[in-house]
Amino acid sequence: MTRLLKMSEIADCLGVNIHHSTVVRWTRKGVILDGKQIVLPSRRIGNRIYVDETDLQDFVDVLNQRPPDQENANASPITAKAEEKRQVERSRRLDEIL
């Protein structure tokens, strides 16, 4: 049997500073990834919520796996207006130099 972790122990297990409310949100609402809701499975025992250590590892693994061609998929596309602003700024800088 794997170990059950309290909300306060999860941050220590991950090695990062995460507030317990973040972990609670992961167990209730989950995280939206590529249009899919990924929820961290949890168990309520008495007044406490516990997460199985294996479930936590699976949750982190799912969040971290991305195909190489989609690494920059979350970057917002450059709009025509933004590109125009960049071109104007580049031209202005070039004029200052010359």
C-alpha positions, -999 to +999 in steps of 0.1 A: +000+000+000+013+035-008+014+063+017-015+088+021-003+124+022-020+152+041-024+185+022+005+201+041+028+172+032+023+175-005+044+206-009+073+189+009+069+159-013+070+180-045+100+200-032+083+234-040+065+260-020+028+254-027-001+266-005-024+240+007-053+258-009-037+251-043-037+214-036-073+216-025-082+233-058-064+205-077-085+179-059-118+198-065-116+218-098-084+202-112-063+218-139-073+224-175-047+210-198-053+210-236-090+214-230-092+185-206-098+187-168-072+168-148-082+163-112-059+151-084-077+121-068-082+124-031-099+107-001-116+122+028-110+104+061-128+122+089-122+159+086-090+156+066-083+152+029-056+128+019-039+122-015-023+089-023+014+093-031+010+073-063-019+095-074+001+126-068+030+112-089+006+103-117-010+138-116+024+155-119+034+132-147+003+140-167+008+177-162+044+175-172+042+154-203+039+174-236+048+163-271+079+182-283+059+199-311+035+214-286+060+230-262+052+265-274+015+257-282+004+278-252+022+309-264-003+334-276-003+340-314+011+373-326-018+394-339-014+416-370-018+448-348+010+436-324+033+428-353+026+462-369+036+478-336+068+459-335+077+469-370+070+505-363+092+503-331+120+486-351+118+513-378+119+541-351+150+526-335+167+521-368+160+558-377+175+569-343+207+549-350+211+562-385 
